[in-house]
Amino acid sequence: MLRCEECEYFRRKADGSPHLLCDPFSTVKEPECLIKWQLVQLGTMVKSHQATLDMYRRLAPLQEKMFRHMEREIDEAEDADRWKFRPFNDGNDDPSRRSDDPDDPFRV
């Protein structure tokens, strides 16, 4: 089995982590090389996912603040429009003010 350090497609990054320059479709020398390449790529995916989660953690307080502000705006708009949905009451609904006169044009 070929060690990665001995391969021409292996480089070490400044932080000491391995960097495989091999192409899994054309320059794989041994079956174990593909497994190692997959592990390195998996590590890259995990780092990317962690970076995304860190960004979400940083944005969470701002997002909560925006949601509260939007809820407050929606509640204020609903309160402002509440008059549109209340039944109209002009005072003629009071039974003591009803007229028994059949000729009354405003009779209810």
Residue frames as a rotation matrix with the C-alpha (Angstrom) as fourth column:
MET 1
0.585 0.811 0.000 0.00
0.811 -0.585 0.000 0.00
0.000 0.000 -1.000 0.00
LEU 2
-0.276 -0.634 0.722 1.28
0.635 -0.684 -0.359 3.43
0.722 0.360 0.591 -0.98
ARG 3
-0.158 0.167 -0.973 1.52
0.875 -0.434 -0.217 5.98
-0.459 -0.885 -0.078 1.79
CYS 4
0.793 0.564 0.229 0.05
0.607 -0.700 -0.377 9.38
-0.052 0.438 -0.898 1.00
GLU 5
0.621 -0.610 -0.492 3.27
-0.195 -0.729 0.657 11.16
-0.759 -0.312 -0.572 1.94
GLU 6
-0.385 -0.820 0.424 5.05
0.184 0.382 0.906 9.26
-0.904 0.427 0.004 -0.82
CYS 7
0.177 0.568 0.804 2.51
0.924 0.186 -0.335 10.14
-0.340 0.802 -0.492 -3.52
GLU 8
-0.794 -0.515 0.322 3.09
0.604 -0.723 0.335 13.03
0.061 0.461 0.885 -5.97
TYR 9
-0.193 0.821 0.537 -0.52
0.289 -0.476 0.831 14.20
0.938 0.316 -0.145 -5.45
PHE 10
0.491 0.320 -0.810 -0.09
0.845 0.051 0.532 14.78
0.212 -0.946 -0.245 -1.71
ARG 11
-0.317 -0.535 0.783 0.58
0.117 -0.841 -0.528 18.18
0.941 -0.076 0.329 -0.17
ARG 12
-0.171 0.234 -0.957 0.52
0.984 0.096 -0.153 19.29
0.056 -0.968 -0.247 3.42
LYS 13
0.556 0.459 0.693 -1.25
0.419 -0.875 0.244 22.57
0.718 0.154 -0.679 4.22
ALA 14
-0.252 -0.663 0.705 0.27
-0.265 -0.654 -0.709 25.27
0.931 -0.365 -0.011 6.41
ASP 15
0.206 0.411 0.888 -1.82
-0.959 -0.098 0.267 24.09
0.197 -0.906 0.374 9.37
GLY 16
-0.663 -0.603 0.445 -0.50
-0.677 0.736 -0.012 20.53
-0.320 -0.309 -0.896 8.94
SER 17
0.224 0.816 0.532 -3.66
-0.311 0.577 -0.755 19.01
-0.924 0.004 0.383 7.52
PRO 18
-0.554 -0.460 0.694 -3.40
0.432 0.553 0.712 16.80
-0.711 0.694 -0.108 4.42
HIS 19
0.198 0.554 -0.808 -4.33
-0.612 -0.574 -0.544 18.16
-0.766 0.602 0.225 1.02
LEU 20
-0.256 -0.209 0.944 -4.89
0.430 0.850 0.305 15.56
-0.865 0.484 -0.128 -1.67
LEU 21
-0.308 0.044 -0.950 -4.58
-0.663 -0.727 0.181 16.88
-0.683 0.685 0.253 -5.21
CYS 22
-0.958 -0.079 0.275 -5.61
0.105 0.798 0.593 13.60
-0.266 0.597 -0.756 -6.80
ASP 23
-0.363 0.857 -0.367 -8.69
-0.927 -0.290 0.239 13.35
0.099 0.427 0.899 -8.98
PRO 24
-0.279 0.251 0.927 -10.87
-0.473 0.804 -0.360 10.41
-0.836 -0.539 -0.106 -7.90
PHE 25
0.755 0.653 0.063 -11.87
-0.240 0.365 -0.900 9.76
-0.610 0.664 0.432 -11.53
SER 26
0.888 -0.397 -0.233 -8.45
-0.199 0.125 -0.972 9.65
0.415 0.909 0.032 -13.15
THR 27
0.055 -0.991 0.118 -5.40
-0.542 -0.129 -0.830 9.76
0.839 -0.019 -0.544 -10.84
VAL 28
0.621 0.168 0.766 -6.25
-0.760 0.371 0.535 7.25
-0.194 -0.914 0.357 -8.11
LYS 29
-0.256 -0.845 -0.469 -3.33
-0.873 0.411 -0.263 4.85
0.415 0.341 -0.843 -7.77
GLU 30
-0.928 -0.022 -0.372 -4.79
0.125 0.923 -0.365 2.37
0.351 -0.385 -0.853 -5.28
PRO 31
-0.023 0.992 -0.122 -8.29
0.491 0.118 0.863 1.59
0.871 -0.040 -0.490 -3.93
GLU 32
0.060 -0.001 -0.998 -7.24
0.992 -0.114 0.060 2.89
-0.114 -0.993 -0.006 -0.51
CYS 33
-0.908 -0.418 0.029 -6.50
0.416 -0.889 0.190 6.27
-0.053 0.184 0.981 -2.09
LEU 34
-0.434 0.831 0.349 -10.18
0.088 -0.346 0.934 6.71
0.897 0.436 0.078 -2.91
ILE 35
0.383 0.553 -0.740 -11.19
0.778 0.240 0.581 5.94
0.499 -0.798 -0.338 0.68
LYS 36
-0.337 -0.590 -0.733 -8.66
0.867 -0.498 0.002 8.45
-0.366 -0.635 0.680 2.01
TRP 37
-0.924 0.030 0.382 -9.84
0.201 -0.812 0.549 11.05
0.326 0.583 0.744 -0.49
GLN 38
0.005 1.000 0.003 -13.44
0.331 -0.004 0.944 10.49
0.944 -0.004 -0.331 0.64
LEU 39
0.258 0.033 -0.966 -12.43
0.965 0.037 0.259 10.97
0.044 -0.999 -0.022 4.28
VAL 40
-0.768 -0.572 -0.287 -10.69
0.570 -0.815 0.100 14.25
-0.291 -0.087 0.953 3.49
GLN 41
-0.722 0.565 0.399 -13.75
0.038 -0.544 0.838 15.43
0.691 0.621 0.371 1.55
LEU 42
0.240 0.810 -0.534 -16.02
0.667 0.262 0.697 14.40
0.705 -0.524 -0.478 4.42
GLY 43
-0.181 -0.411 -0.893 -13.90
0.930 -0.366 -0.020 16.50
-0.319 -0.835 0.449 6.78
THR 44
-0.972 -0.157 0.174 -14.30
0.219 -0.875 0.431 19.45
0.085 0.457 0.885 4.42
MET 45
-0.253 0.959 0.126 -18.07
0.205 -0.074 0.976 18.99
0.945 0.273 -0.178 4.43
VAL 46
0.267 0.313 -0.911 -18.15
0.930 0.164 0.329 18.88
0.252 -0.935 -0.248 8.23
LYS 47
-0.623 -0.567 -0.539 -16.13
0.675 -0.738 -0.005 22.11
-0.395 -0.367 0.842 8.46
SER 48
-0.865 0.357 0.352 -18.47
0.042 -0.648 0.760 23.77
0.500 0.672 0.546 6.01
HIS 49
0.106 0.949 -0.296 -21.51
0.480 0.212 0.851 22.64
0.871 -0.232 -0.433 7.97
GLN 50
0.019 -0.177 -0.984 -19.96
0.989 -0.140 0.045 23.90
-0.145 -0.974 0.173 11.22
ALA 51
-0.926 -0.371 -0.072 -19.32
0.350 -0.913 0.210 27.29
-0.144 0.169 0.975 9.60
THR 52
-0.483 0.834 0.266 -22.96
0.063 -0.270 0.961 27.44
0.874 0.480 0.078 8.51
LEU 53
0.306 0.601 -0.739 -24.14
0.780 0.287 0.556 26.59
0.546 -0.746 -0.381 12.02
ASP 54
-0.429 -0.543 -0.722 -21.87
0.840 -0.533 -0.098 29.27
-0.331 -0.649 0.685 13.50
MET 55
-0.950 0.122 0.288 -23.38
0.053 -0.844 0.534 31.83
0.308 0.523 0.795 11.13
TYR 56
-0.039 0.994 -0.106 -26.90
0.275 0.112 0.955 30.77
0.961 0.008 -0.278 12.12
ARG 57
0.132 0.033 -0.991 -25.97
0.986 0.094 0.135 31.15
0.098 -0.995 -0.020 15.80
ARG 58
-0.805 -0.486 -0.340 -24.71
0.512 -0.859 0.014 34.66
-0.299 -0.163 0.940 15.13
LEU 59
-0.824 0.516 0.233 -27.87
-0.132 -0.576 0.807 35.58
0.551 0.634 0.543 13.20
ALA 60
-0.360 0.742 -0.565 -30.35
0.770 0.579 0.269 34.06
0.526 -0.339 -0.780 15.67
PRO 61
-0.403 0.256 -0.879 -30.67
0.693 -0.542 -0.476 37.13
-0.598 -0.800 0.041 17.99
LEU 62
-0.856 0.074 -0.511 -31.18
-0.328 -0.842 0.428 39.44
-0.399 0.534 0.745 15.02
GLN 63
-0.760 0.593 -0.265 -33.74
0.038 0.449 0.893 37.07
0.649 0.669 -0.364 13.54
GLU 64
-0.337 0.632 -0.698 -35.66
0.937 0.294 -0.187 36.91
0.086 -0.717 -0.691 16.82
LYS 65
-0.577 0.070 -0.814 -35.67
0.264 -0.927 -0.267 40.69
-0.773 -0.369 0.516 17.03
MET 66
-0.906 0.245 -0.344 -37.01
-0.417 -0.386 0.823 40.95
0.069 0.889 0.452 13.47
PHE 67
-0.584 0.724 -0.368 -39.75
0.487 0.675 0.554 38.39
0.649 0.144 -0.747 14.19
ARG 68
-0.328 0.459 -0.826 -40.88
0.859 -0.220 -0.463 40.33
-0.394 -0.861 -0.322 17.29
HIS 69
-0.726 0.015 -0.687 -40.91
-0.154 -0.978 0.141 43.57
-0.670 0.208 0.713 15.32
MET 70
-0.866 0.417 -0.275 -42.91
-0.244 0.127 0.961 41.98
0.436 0.900 -0.008 12.49
GLU 71
-0.445 0.729 -0.520 -45.41
0.820 0.566 0.091 40.48
0.361 -0.385 -0.849 14.95
ARG 72
-0.424 0.251 -0.870 -45.85
0.537 -0.704 -0.465 43.88
-0.729 -0.664 0.164 16.57
GLU 73
-0.854 0.080 -0.514 -46.41
-0.415 -0.702 0.580 45.52
-0.315 0.708 0.632 13.16
ILE 74
-0.738 0.611 -0.285 -48.96
0.151 0.561 0.814 42.86
0.657 0.558 -0.507 12.18
ASP 75
-0.352 0.610 -0.710 -50.81
0.934 0.184 -0.305 43.25
-0.056 -0.771 -0.635 15.50
GLU 76
-0.573 0.105 -0.813 -50.91
0.122 -0.970 -0.212 47.04
-0.810 -0.221 0.543 15.07
ALA 77
-0.897 0.250 -0.365 -52.25
-0.421 -0.230 0.877 46.66
0.136 0.940 0.312 11.52
GLU 78
-0.560 0.725 -0.401 -54.93
0.570 0.688 0.449 44.24
0.601 0.023 -0.799 12.71
ASP 79
-0.357 0.411 -0.839 -55.92
0.782 -0.360 -0.509 46.65
-0.511 -0.838 -0.193 15.49
ALA 80
-0.752 0.032 -0.658 -56.12
-0.250 -0.938 0.241 49.52
-0.609 0.346 0.713 12.99
ASP 81
-0.782 0.447 -0.434 -58.36
-0.415 0.146 0.898 47.46
0.465 0.883 0.071 10.68
ARG 82
-0.881 0.442 -0.167 -60.59
0.446 0.661 -0.604 46.11
-0.156 -0.606 -0.780 13.42
TRP 83
-0.472 0.735 -0.486 -63.20
-0.312 -0.655 -0.688 48.83
-0.825 -0.173 0.539 12.79
LYS 84
-0.577 0.224 -0.786 -63.82
-0.805 0.008 0.593 47.36
0.139 0.975 0.176 9.33
PHE 85
-0.679 0.224 -0.699 -65.11
0.029 0.960 0.279 44.11
0.733 0.169 -0.659 10.77
ARG 86
-0.874 0.439 -0.209 -67.29
0.227 -0.013 -0.974 45.42
-0.430 -0.898 -0.088 13.62
PRO 87
-0.178 0.881 0.438 -71.01
0.971 0.087 0.221 45.65
0.157 0.465 -0.871 12.94
PHE 88
-0.768 -0.043 0.639 -72.19
0.132 -0.987 0.092 49.18
0.627 0.155 0.764 12.29
ASN 89
-0.157 0.700 -0.696 -74.28
0.987 0.099 -0.124 50.59
-0.018 -0.707 -0.707 15.14
ASP 90
-0.647 -0.042 0.761 -75.97
0.291 -0.937 0.196 53.94
0.704 0.348 0.619 14.45
GLY 91
-0.940 0.281 0.192 -78.19
-0.297 -0.399 -0.868 53.88
-0.167 -0.873 0.458 17.52
ASN 92
-0.178 0.933 -0.314 -81.31
-0.932 -0.058 0.358 52.59
0.316 0.356 0.879 15.77
ASP 93
-0.391 -0.017 -0.920 -80.78
-0.041 0.999 -0.001 49.14
0.919 0.037 -0.392 17.20
ASP 94
-0.989 0.051 0.139 -81.98
-0.143 -0.084 -0.986 50.26
-0.039 -0.995 0.090 20.63
PRO 95
-0.566 0.824 -0.037 -85.45
0.726 0.519 0.452 48.69
0.392 0.229 -0.891 21.16
SER 96
-0.104 0.554 -0.826 -86.60
0.769 -0.482 -0.420 51.63
-0.630 -0.679 -0.376 23.30
ARG 97
-0.472 -0.139 -0.871 -86.02
-0.262 -0.921 0.289 54.01
-0.842 0.364 0.398 20.37
ARG 98
-0.901 0.167 0.400 -87.89
0.429 0.479 0.766 51.95
-0.064 0.862 -0.503 17.80
SER 99
-0.654 0.716 -0.245 -90.90
-0.704 -0.694 -0.149 53.54
-0.276 0.075 0.958 16.27
ASP 100
-0.544 0.569 0.617 -94.18
0.383 0.822 -0.421 51.66
-0.746 0.007 -0.665 15.96
ASP 101
0.187 0.595 -0.782 -95.36
-0.462 -0.649 -0.604 54.08
-0.867 0.474 0.153 13.33
PRO 102
0.324 -0.024 0.946 -95.89
0.601 0.777 -0.186 52.17
-0.731 0.628 0.267 10.06
ASP 103
0.924 0.069 0.377 -95.17
0.352 -0.545 -0.761 55.34
0.153 0.836 -0.527 8.04
ASP 104
0.638 -0.757 -0.139 -91.77
-0.382 -0.469 0.797 55.93
-0.668 -0.455 -0.588 9.65
PRO 105
0.822 -0.321 -0.470 -89.19
-0.420 0.214 -0.882 55.66
0.384 0.922 0.041 6.80
PHE 106
-0.206 -0.974 0.092 -86.42
-0.756 0.099 -0.648 54.79
0.622 -0.203 -0.756 9.27
ARG 107
0.546 0.515 0.661 -88.35
-0.820 0.492 0.294 52.03
-0.173 -0.702 0.691 10.96
VAL 108
-0.584 -0.802 -0.127 -86.33
-0.809 0.588 0.009 48.91
0.068 0.108 -0.992 11.63
